[in-house]
Amino acid sequence: MTAPANPRSENQEMHILGALPHPVIVCDKDGFFHYANTDAEQFFSASRTYLLRRRLQDFIPLDNPVFSLIEKVLVEQSRFSEYRVDLSSPRLGAERLVDLYVANVPETPHLAVVIIQLRSIAEKMDRQLTHRSAARTVTGLAAMLAHEIRNPLSGIKGAAQLLATSASDEDRVLTRLIQEESERIGKLVNRMEVFSDQRPIERSAVNIHSVLEYVKTIAKSGFARDIPIAELYDPSLPPVYANRDQLVQVFLNLVKNAAEAVTHVEKPEIRLTTAFRPGVRLSVPGSRDRVTLPLEFTVEDNGPGVPEDIRENIFDPFVTTKPSGSGLGLALVAKIIGDHGGVIECDSQPGHSIFRILMPAWKEPSELRTRPQGAKPLPKKSRG
């Protein structure tokens, strides 16, 4: 006996497609949209109603591999995948590197389902795991240094001080050098010891705009006194779930690096931006929870860019472009962001560098009835 047709099956299938955490569209051989889920609306920056009146070629050039893939699927009534396909276009913007999964629809052979997996998400997660691994390496090294170096270093410094009391003027120069180098190594050990701090982070609802304004005030009164700092903020942004002092440390480091990068630029500029993005879901270290990272903060500069040979390892310990740098500043930034369950990445090319941070938003505890009090985000503005 043939099972009765289920009139709700098609709607159920659409609900299933809509629940997938990737952009999903259904197209025919001419490129007309027949379906688009919520993630697809975000990907194409258009409503479903609008998309259903358009064709895929309205958004992506016809010479893109996605069209030959759809045609192949419809002709052979099969399914195919293609990796690292660039869907960048004037309509969609840049940085649209994706993996494509295209399959036929047996009940309607003239339609193809296209699942778009954002390549950048997987790469961000891979890079974040690498940054956390690097931070763990420094953590172990810091503990070893603190134990094995600090005590003998104190002895060396003390001996140099004793020798200086009876040394000749010529030898006193050498004893002073020993003392100064001992102090420099001691400071380096102290900086590395920060990595071994495993105490839980005290976090709360933090207004990111007040943090950035505080950082800008410090920068404009010191190392970035003569550098214009532009701001492009989303005034409706919710609070970030973070430790305010550590965020100040992160952005001070990034803005200081940006200021140093544009030292010899004819028209230097630093730009701070905040925005709300769909985000990705990541596991928080030490917790079973998975969090979304919808808050995006960036620090941009128009300096010479990060050299290509170290770009992929810029957050690793002891990697630096500065002649006198220790290579621990960005490693510490990566550790702090990682401890918050966030992601940091660097996109750099000659003439433009951007450090992008994705962070979790504050969520009000279920037992509270009212939202926490706090300063309102600053309005959009651009000031030098």
N, C-alpha and C positions, 0 to 999 in steps of 0.2 A: 504494500500500500504506500502510495506517495504521501509524504508528509505535507500537510497544508502549508501554503505560503504564509510567511509571517510578514504582514504589512509594515511592521516596525523595523524589519531587518536593515533596510537601507539607512534609516535614521540612526539605528544603533551603530552601523558601520561608520557613519559620519561622526558620531560621538567618539568612537574609538580613535579615528584619525585626529580629531580635535584634541584628544588627551595626550597625544605624542608630544614629547618635549622638543620638537624640531619643526621648522616650517614644512608644511605638507600642502601640495597643490595637486589638482587633477586637471589635465589638459587633453585636448584632442590633437589630431595631426596638424591642424591649422594654428595651433598655439592658443586657442581660446580657453580661458579659465572656466572650469565647471565646478570647482570647489577650492576653498582656501581656509586653512584653520587659523586660529588666533595668532600663532607664531609666524605664519606666512604674512598676515596683515602687518605685523611689526617689521618683518624682513623687507617687504616691498613698500612699507610706509604708506599703505593705502587700505581702505576699508574693504571688507568682503564684497559689499554691494558694488563698489567701484571696480574691483578686480573682475567680477563676473561679467562686466561689460567690456573688458579689455583682453588683449592677447599678450602672451609672454614676451613677444618681440617688441612690445611697447616699453619694456623695462630692460631687456637684454638684447644686444646686437645679434642679428641672425647668424653670424658666423661663429657663435659660441657653441662649444661641444654639446651643450645640453640639448640642442635641437636635433642633432644627429643621433643622440642617445635615445630621445623620445621616438624618433622615426624608426630606429632599429627595433625598439621594444614593440611598437605597434605592428611592424611588418612580421617579425618573428614570433609575436605573442609569447614573449619570455620576459626575463628580468635581467638587468645589468647594473653594474656599479662602476663609477669612475671617481678617482681620488684627486684631490688638489686641483679642482676646476676653479678658474678665476671668473666669477660672475660680476666683476667690477664693471660699472658703466656710469655715464653721466647721471642717469636717473637714480641708480642705487648707491653710487659713491664708490670710494676706493676700499681696499682691504676686505674684499668679499671672496676670500679663498674658502672653498667648501668641498665637502665630499657629497657625491650624488648617488642616490639609490632610486632607480626607475624600474617600475614593474607594470605589467599589463593588468587590466581588470577583466577577468574571464567572462563575467556576465555582460559587460559592455566592451567589446573588443576594440572600439574606436577611441577608448580613453586610456590614459596612462597616469599612474600615480608617481609623483616625484617627491622624494623625501630629501630635504636639504640639511646636511649636518655642518654647522659652522666649524670650519677647521680651526679658527682662532680659539674656540672654547677648549678643544682638546689640547692645543699647544699651550694655552695659559695654564691649564691644570698640570701639564708635564713640567713646565717651567717652575710652577709653584712648588712641586715636589722636589725639584732640583735645588731650589733656594732653601727649602727647609732642611734638606740633607746637608747642604753646605753649612747652614747655621749649626746643625748638630756636630759637624766636624770641628767648628770653631769652639763649640761648647766644651768638647773633650779636651781640645788643645789648651783652652783657657784654664781649665781646672789643673792640667798638668803644669802649665807655666807658673801658676800661682803657687803651687807646692814646691816645684823643683828649682825655680829661678829666683823667687823673691828673697828667700833667706840668704843664699850666697851673694846675691846682688847687694844686699845691705852690708854684708861683710866687705865686699870690694869697695863700696863707697866709703865705709868707715875707715878702711885701711888707707885709702887715698887722702882722706882728710887728715889722718895722723902724719902721713908722709909729708904733707904740705907744710906742716908746722916747722919742719927742720930742713926742708929742701931749698936748694938754690933757686934764684929767680928763673933760670932756664928750666929746671926740673919742675918748678911749681906750675909752669904752663902745662906740662904733661899731667900732673896730678889733677889740675882743674879740668882738663879734658876727660880724664877718667870719671870724675864726679859728674860732669854734665852728661856724658854718655850713659852712665848708670841711671841717672834721673830720667833720661829719655826712654831707656828700656823699661824702667819702672812704670812710666806713664803708659807705655804700650801695653804692658801686662794689665794695668788697671782698666784700660779700654776694652781689652779682650775679656776681662772677667765679667763684664756686663752680659756676655753671651751665656754664662753659666747660671744666670738668675732664672730659676724655674718656678718661682712663686706665681700663684694665680694672678691674673691681671684684674685689677679693680676697674670695672667698666660701668658706664652709665650712658644716658642720652646726652650726646655732645653736638652742639651747633657747629658744624664744620666751617661756616662762614666767620664765626667769631674766632676760631682757631687761625684761619687764613689771614684775617685782618690783624691779629696779634703778631703773626709771623711777618707780615708785610711791614708792620710798624718797626719791628726789630731790624729788618733788612734795610729799610729806608733810612734808618738812623745810623747805619754802620756800613756793612760790606756792599750794599746795593744802593748807596746814597745817590749815585748819578745814573742809575739804570731805570728806565720806565717799567713799571709793573702793571700790566693790564689785567682786568678782572672780568670774567664772564660767568655769572652765577645764575643758577636756577633758584629763584626765590621761594619756590614751593617745596624745596627739598626737605624730607623728614630728617630728624636727628640721626646721626650715625652712632652705632653701639660700640663705644671705644673708650680708651683711657685718654683723657684730654692732654695730659703732660706728654705722653708718648707720641700722640699725633703732632704736637708742637715740635718735638724732637725730629720726627720724620720730615715734616715740611720745611723746617729750618735747614736740615741737611740738603734736601733737594733744591731749595731756592738758593742756598749758598753755592752749591755745585753749578747751578744755572748761571749765577752771577759771575763765577770764575770762568765759565765757558765763553761768555760774551765779552770778556775783558778787552779783546783786540778787534771786536766787531765795530764797523763804522757807525751803524745805527742799532745799538743793542736793545733787546726787548725780552722781557719775561712775561709769560701769560699764565694766570691761574684760572682754572675752570672747574665748575661743578655741574653735574647733570644726573638725571635719572635714566638708567638703562634697564632693559629686561633682566640682565645679569645671568649668572650661572649658579648651579647648585654644587656645593662642596661640603665634604665632611669636616667638621670642626675637630681639631686634635683633642683627644681625651673625652670625646662625646659621641653618642650615637646619632645626634641630631645632624641634619643636613640643612644648611642655610643658603638663602639666595643672596647674591651680591649685587643689588640694584644701584648702589651709589657709586658714581664714577668721579674721581678727582684727578686732575692733571696739572703738571708743572711743565711748561714748554719754554724753550729758548731758541734763539736764532743763531746759536754758536756753530762751530765747525762740525759738530756731531761726534758721536762715539766711534773710534776706529773700528772698522769691520772685524778685525781679527780678535777683538775682545768683546764684541757686542753681545754675543750669546752668554758670556760669562761675567758680565758686568756686576752681577750681584754676588759673585763668589768672593770669599775672603782673599785679601792681598792682591786683588786685581784693581789696578788704578792707572789713570792716564797722567797723574800728577807726579812730577819728579820727586817731590818730598812727601807724597801721600802714603798712608799706611795701607790703604785698600780695605779698611774696615767700616767706613761710613755707610756705603750702600749695602754691605752685608748686614749691618745692624738694622738698617731700614727694612730690608727683606725679612729679617727675623721678627721685627715688631709687627709688620703687616701680616706675616704668617701666623704669629701667635694670636692675632685677632680673627683668624679664619679668612683673611682677605687675600688678594692677589695683586702683585705689582709686576709691571712689565715695562720695557723700554723699547720704543720705536725711534730709530735715529737714522739720519742721513745727512750729508753735508748741507749745512745751512738751517737745519731744523732737528731738534730732539724733543721728544715728549715722554715723560714718565707718567704712566697711567696706573692709578690705584682703584681697585674695586673692593668695596667694603659692605658689610651687612648693615641694614638699617635697624634702628631701635624698635623693638616691639614691646608694647606695654604689657607688664605682667597681668595675667588673667584676673588676679585678685584685686587689681586697682580699677577704680571706676572712672577716674579722670586722668587725662594725659599729664605727664610731668611738666612743670612750669619751666620755661626757658626762653632765651632771647629769640626773637624772630629772625629768620635768615635775612641777610642783607639784600637790598634790591640790586638788579643788574646795573653795572656801571663799568666804565673804563676810564681809569685815571693813570696818569703818568706818575 
